[in-house]
Amino acid sequence: MKTLAVMSRKGGAGKTTVAVNLTLAARVMGVRAVLADADPMRSACEVLKGRDEAASVLFETSAAKLFTLTQACQRGGVELLIIDTPAAPEADVAEAVKVADLCLAVARPTYLDLAAAVMSVAVIQRLGREGLIALNQCPPARNGVEPPAVLKAFEALRFASLPVAPVALRSRVVYQTAFAQARSVMEMDGGGAAAREVQELFGHVWRQLNGEGRAPMRTANDDLGRTHARAGLAMVPTA
């Protein structure tokens, strides 16, 4: 069994949106995945409680119970446990990080979100776990050109000491439309842009969880370079 902790030390980054959509994407793709809602806000529970199979896909839990839950899931034949972590306190966040095979730090392309991502990275590295950063709620590219806020976010994350997922999730209304029906974007609109982005992100996360394709690892700097190249811009050398 693999365990993924979805993290954000700042509210509003879309941590629960990512955790729920990755869990349901995994199930659509044939992986026996369950979601542990360890966030006292219980947003994941609010979304998923209306599903017929809610009892088998969702566990309402706390940081103190995560170790016991992971053991129970492993005995039950679960292939992937995704944890929607609390934003605070740090001790509770650390409990989720400790049981995770991979930690996914979610951040919007804003100054405060990126600062919170750095805090998540610090916890991940202090506890010696594997980590990955995912940009969420990014404005869509226009005519193949990334908005300046996204470019600046990739640039800033070059210094975060963790790889960045090669696909950014965009700000799209379909996420809220799907949640209102207790569904994921893949279930709501399987051929849409949001569904493709979630599927690509899940594929990247799943490969990393299973030790596939780790070298060479795509980083924020790599993606920024490719984006600049597409836009006809030159990379600024760094020390």
Summary of the structure (lengths in Angstrom):
residues: 239
radius of gyration: 17.1
end to end distance: 40.4
largest distance: 54.3
contacts: 787
relative contact order: 0.16
helix: 47%
strand: 15%
